[in-house]
């Protein structure tokens, strides 16, 4: 190994001095940036699913399952799957899908 470094004041000892900067490229950096951008979407999805479970009959179904002696984890899993499948089917969506024109703005073709 090559001795690199700077002599310290007061002696003739060499001290290792690493790279002046690190670039941060590589596979880990890619996954880190991917996670940073995906975390807000995951959090929003979890909040939406949680609200759907609390505001629909799923919360009552979980309570009924637990009261009848079923496992809490199994009941949560079943209701979570059912709630997500209902959300994917678009049970809570409304609207025609057409954009409304902006008031006072007219486009001539």
Secondary structure, DSSP 8 states (H G I E B T S, - for coil): -----EE-TTS--EE----S-----SHHHHHHHHHHHHHHHHHHHHHHHHHHHHHSHHHHHHHHHHHTT--HHHHHHHHHHHHHHHHHTTTT--S-S-----TT-----
